């Protein structure tokens, strides 16, 4: 039975899928490599029960004793059953078949990138040797030309 000084509450979190990609990290411009990220999959009920009044407000922390976790309430919605639905910052990241596929694809992209960079480096070093040989034949006053 619901107490007068409490309300029904449902606490929601999110489920994300773990993925990998090769490229630049958007936080650091020169950080090229394999990076881990996650894609949203679905919302998930984390806990439901009774909470004492007053209702938890957006931005407040809520400790869920059953899970031994503290979450931050992102939004609060009034429910038709007289309670509240709390959406939180709790994210569960899971792996599936596509996680391994994305890692293999990222490794393949990395190998291709390294091969291209190695070819560029070899070509640049050959060009540099040619330029140095040409510089030896110039007079001192021809260097700026």
Phi, psi and omega in degrees: 000141183279127176287157181292325183264027177220171180217157176286142181220141173235125181254126183248146173233192181231152175247128178241153177259132180284134179222162177232152174210156175253138177154200178278143173276131186291341179283323182234116188301324186261009182272088180262128180173195178270125183240144179264138174213179180223151178246139178294136177247306184195166172273153183219135176287125182265321183201149171216148181166204180254139175239146177290148175285154001283158179300153178289137181263162178301137180091345180280155177269146179227124178267124178259105187296323181298326181262348185056045180227148173253132180236159176252129181283120179273321178210156180233130180234137177285136182257157180289343179271011177091000180252201181228148173253121180252123174263130188241178179272005182290122181234128175255122180258123181241160177251146175224190181299323182289342178297311180295322178297318181293326177293317179297319179296320179294320178295321178297314178298323179294317178299317179297318179298316180296319178299316179297317180294321178296320178296318178297317181296317179297317180295317180296321180292324176294317179297322181295319178297319179297317180296317180297321179294321178292324181295329181293332183275352182274153173281166184298330182273000181259003185293331182275357181271000000 
